């Protein structure tokens, strides 16, 4: 078990995904050009609050030849059952193996089923459908677009590593996503990310408050930026000492 509690997930959900990425940078646990999905993966419902949960990975195809005898959605029960292997609520992560993706990975019935058994969102490198209905149940999804048909969908490789939006995703990875995109959070720093989240927001607030002044001079703006930098440096040094 990771020790990541529902209360911690709720705290992480208080911050948008760019802020989470900025905080992770303080820990210097990975290069800044890694750990997030590219712009091909887009929030279908950007108005929804951030999604936070553990990856339940699977691959799929929708162009599969029906003469092969595969049943649509075969293995869905096993997929949902595998949610129990995770350290918390599932985020279903599909790698669409078709190139280019053809038909929809998910629809209303699938998302309602996932939600019923505790999932908090879905990510796919292919398209989705039934978007009005999925929005109505409050289930965040991230896709590369929309398509009206599910084609000949088949699923495979449950909880094997996948590549989605340029990011390698492993079962039980901790994911955070909103209208800005999706990142993973290294679990070894998840508690600290939540602990210092508000402090990091307060650092940026110094500049934003200065910019709200009608008579702001460039000198005052520079001073505010310097103060933000000092605060962020102190925060980085603190977390570095704590982890050292």
C-alpha positions in Angstrom: 0.0 0.0 0.0 1.2 3.5 -0.8 -0.2 5.2 2.3 -2.1 7.7 0.1 -5.4 8.3 1.9 -8.7 9.6 0.6 -8.0 12.7 2.6 -4.7 13.2 0.8 -6.4 12.8 -2.6 -8.9 15.4 -1.6 -6.1 17.8 -0.7 -4.4 17.2 -4.1 -7.7 17.9 -5.8 -7.7 21.4 -4.4 -5.0 22.5 -6.8 -5.1 22.7 -10.6 -2.7 20.5 -12.6 -0.3 23.2 -13.6 0.2 24.1 -9.9 0.9 20.4 -9.2 3.5 20.3 -12.0 5.1 23.4 -10.6 5.3 22.0 -7.1 6.8 18.7 -8.4 9.6 20.7 -10.0 10.7 21.9 -6.6 11.7 18.4 -5.6 13.9 17.9 -8.7 12.9 14.2 -9.0 12.6 14.3 -12.8 13.3 16.6 -15.7 10.7 19.3 -16.4 10.0 17.9 -19.8 8.8 14.6 -18.4 5.9 13.2 -16.4 2.9 14.7 -18.3 0.8 13.9 -21.3 1.1 15.9 -24.5 -1.6 18.2 -26.0 -3.2 15.3 -27.9 -5.0 14.3 -24.7 -7.7 16.9 -23.9 -10.3 17.2 -21.2 -13.7 16.6 -22.8 -15.3 18.5 -19.9 -13.0 21.4 -19.0 -15.4 22.8 -16.5 -15.0 19.8 -14.1 -12.7 20.0 -11.1 -9.4 18.1 -11.1 -9.4 14.3 -11.3 -7.1 12.5 -9.0 -6.7 8.7 -8.8 -4.7 5.6 -9.6 -4.1 4.3 -13.1 -5.9 1.1 -14.2 -4.2 0.5 -17.5 -5.5 -1.4 -20.5 -5.0 -1.5 -24.3 -7.7 -1.6 -27.0 -8.5 -1.6 -30.7 -11.7 -0.6 -32.5 -10.8 -1.7 -36.0 -10.5 -5.4 -35.0 -11.7 -7.8 -37.7 -15.0 -9.4 -36.5 -14.1 -12.6 -38.3 -11.6 -13.2 -35.5 -14.5 -14.0 -33.2 -13.8 -11.5 -30.5 -16.8 -10.3 -28.4 -17.2 -6.5 -27.9 -16.1 -5.4 -24.5 -14.9 -8.9 -23.6 -13.0 -8.6 -20.3 -14.9 -5.6 -18.9 -15.8 -7.5 -15.8 -12.2 -8.5 -15.2 -11.1 -4.9 -15.8 -13.5 -3.6 -13.1 -12.6 -6.4 -10.8 -8.9 -5.3 -11.1 -9.7 -1.9 -9.6 -9.3 -3.8 -6.3 -5.6 -4.2 -7.0 -5.1 -0.4 -6.8 -4.2 1.8 -3.8 -7.3 3.9 -4.3 -10.0 5.1 -6.8 -9.3 4.1 -10.4 -8.5 6.3 -13.3 -9.1 4.0 -16.4 -6.2 4.6 -18.9 -6.6 3.2 -22.4 -3.9 3.0 -25.0 -5.7 2.8 -28.4 -3.4 0.6 -30.5 -4.9 1.6 -33.8 -2.9 4.1 -35.8 -4.7 6.3 -36.3 -7.4 5.6 -33.8 -10.7 4.7 -35.5 -13.8 4.5 -33.3 -14.8 5.4 -29.7 -13.1 3.8 -26.7 -15.9 4.5 -24.3 -19.5 5.5 -24.0 -22.3 6.1 -21.5 -22.6 2.5 -20.3 -18.9 1.9 -19.8 -18.3 5.1 -17.9 -21.4 4.6 -15.8 -20.1 1.1 -15.0 -16.7 2.3 -14.1 -18.1 5.1 -11.9 -20.4 2.6 -10.1 -17.4 0.6 -9.1 -15.4 3.5 -7.8 -13.5 4.9 -10.8 -13.1 8.7 -10.8 -12.2 9.3 -14.5 -10.9 7.9 -17.8 -8.1 8.7 -20.2 -7.8 7.4 -23.7 -5.5 8.0 -26.6 -8.5 7.4 -28.9 -11.9 9.1 -29.2 -15.0 8.8 -27.0 -18.7 9.1 -27.5 -22.0 9.7 -25.6 -20.3 12.8 -24.3 -23.5 14.6 -23.2 -24.5 11.5 -21.1 -21.0 11.1 -19.6 -21.0 14.8 -18.7 -24.4 14.3 -17.0 -23.0 11.7 -14.6 -20.1 14.0 -13.7 -17.4 11.6 -14.9 -14.2 13.4 -16.2 -12.8 12.0 -19.4 -9.7 12.9 -21.5 -9.5 11.9 -25.1 -8.1 12.8 -28.5 -11.6 13.6 -29.9 -15.0 12.1 -30.4 -16.6 9.5 -32.7 -20.1 8.3 -32.9 -19.3 4.5 -33.2 -17.5 2.0 -31.0 -16.4 0.0 -34.1 -15.2 -3.5 -33.2 -13.7 -2.7 -29.8 -11.6 -5.3 -28.1 -9.5 -4.9 -24.9 -6.3 -6.6 -23.9 -3.2 -6.4 -21.6 -4.9 -5.4 -18.4 -2.6 -3.5 -16.0 0.3 -3.8 -18.4 2.3 -0.6 -19.1 0.8 1.7 -21.7 1.9 4.8 -23.7 -0.7 7.6 -23.7 -0.1 11.1 -24.9 3.7 10.5 -24.9 3.6 9.3 -21.2 4.5 5.8 -20.0 1.7 4.9 -17.6 1.9 2.0 -15.2 -0.8 0.4 -13.2 -1.3 2.2 -9.9 0.5 5.4 -11.0 -1.0 8.4 -9.3 -2.6 10.7 -11.9 -3.8 14.3 -11.7 -5.7 16.0 -14.6 -7.9 19.0 -15.4 -8.6 21.2 -18.4 -4.8 21.9 -18.7 -3.8 18.3 -19.1 -2.7 15.2 -17.2 0.4 14.6 -15.1 1.6 11.8 -12.8 2.6 12.5 -9.2 5.6 10.5 -7.9 4.0 8.7 -4.9 7.1 9.2 -2.7 6.5 13.0 -2.7 2.6 13.0 -2.9 2.2 14.0 0.8 4.7 16.8 0.6 3.2 18.1 -2.6 -0.1 18.5 -0.8 1.5 19.9 2.3 3.2 22.8 0.5 0.5 23.4 -2.1 -1.0 26.5 -0.5 2.4 27.9 0.2 3.3 27.7 -3.4 0.1 29.4 -4.4 0.9 32.1 -1.9 4.2 32.7 -3.6 2.6 33.4 -7.0 0.0 35.5 -5.2 2.7 38.1 -4.4 3.0 38.9 -8.1 -0.7 38.6 -8.9 -1.6 41.0 -6.1 1.0 43.5 -7.3 -0.4 43.3 -10.9 -3.9 44.1 -9.4 -2.6 47.6 -8.4 -3.7 50.4 -10.7 -0.6 52.4 -10.2 2.0 49.6 -10.4 5.4 50.6 -11.7 7.8 48.3 -13.5 10.2 48.7 -10.5 7.4 47.5 -8.1 6.6 44.7 -10.5 10.3 43.7 -10.5 10.4 43.7 -6.7 7.3 41.5 -6.5 8.9 39.0 -8.9 12.0 39.0 -6.8 10.0 38.4 -3.6 8.2 35.5 -5.3 11.5 34.1 -6.4 12.9 34.3 -2.8 9.9 32.6 -1.4 10.0 29.8 -4.0 13.8 29.3 -3.4 13.2 29.0 0.4 10.4 26.5 -0.3 12.7 24.5 -2.6 15.5 24.5 0.0 13.2 23.4 2.7 11.9 20.4 0.8 15.4 19.5 -0.4 16.6 19.5 3.2 13.7 17.4 4.4 14.3 14.8 1.7 18.1 14.9 2.3 
